[in-house]
């Protein structure tokens, strides 16, 4: 799937399949991942996502990201309509 084919409804469908109810924090991460990919043409690694979120909420940690997306960056990318991170198996 091309990133341009992604829709909010597709994200909701994929999240539901993953048993995730998307909160505002989920959407912030999804939009960040999509913007990052559009600018750099690669998917953001976990550390970059956490750093971005810490700009919004200084206490945000990698554990918070894990709680939001138990499947990690691979799950974030799938829901966001982005290619799997290169370092993921």
N, C-alpha and C positions, 0 to 999 in steps of 0.2 A: 504494500500500500504506500502510496505517496503521501508525504506530509500534507500536501495541499488538499487531499481527499478527506482529511480528518474533520469531524464535526463534534460539537459538544454532545450531541445525542450518541455518537459512536463511543465517546469517552464514558458516558454514563452506562451504556450497554456493557462495555468491557469491564468497567468497575463492578457492576452488578454480578457479572460472571465470576469475578474475583472475590465476591462477597464484601465489597467495600462500598460504603455510603460516602459519597464525596462531600467533604466539608469545604469551607472557605480556604482552609490551609491546604487541602488537596489541590484545589483549583489554583492557588498561588504557585504551587510547585509545578503543576502541569503547564501553566502559562509561562513560567520561567524557563522550563525545559524547552518548550517550543520556540520561545524567543531566542534562547541561547543557540539552539540548532539552526534557526534561520540566519543568525549572524555568523556563526563559526563553522557550520556544516559538519558538526559532530555533536554527539550527545554529551551533556554535562555529567561529570563524575559526582559521586556522592558528596565529596568534600566541597565542591562548588555549590551544590544545592544547599547544603547546610550553611555555608557562608552567606549565601543570598538570604536565606531565611533568618539568619542572625541579624541582618540589617533591619528586618521587620520586628523581630522578637529576639532580643539579645540572649535570652536564656535557652533558645532553641538548640537542640543537640542532635547528634547522629542517632541517638536512641529515639528521639521524637520522630525523626524521619522513618526509622524502622517500624515504629508503631503505626504511622500513617500508611506506609507502603511496605508491608511485611516481605514482599517479593523483591525489594530493593530497586536499584536503578533500572533493571530490566523490566520490572512491572510498571514503573513510572513511564518508561519509553513506550511500552505497549499500549497503555491507556492513552498516552499523549499522541499516538500515531507516528512515532519516530522509530528509526532503526534501533535495533538492540545495540547497546554500547559495545564498542570493539573489544573491550577487555572481558566481556561476559562470555561464559561458555554456553 
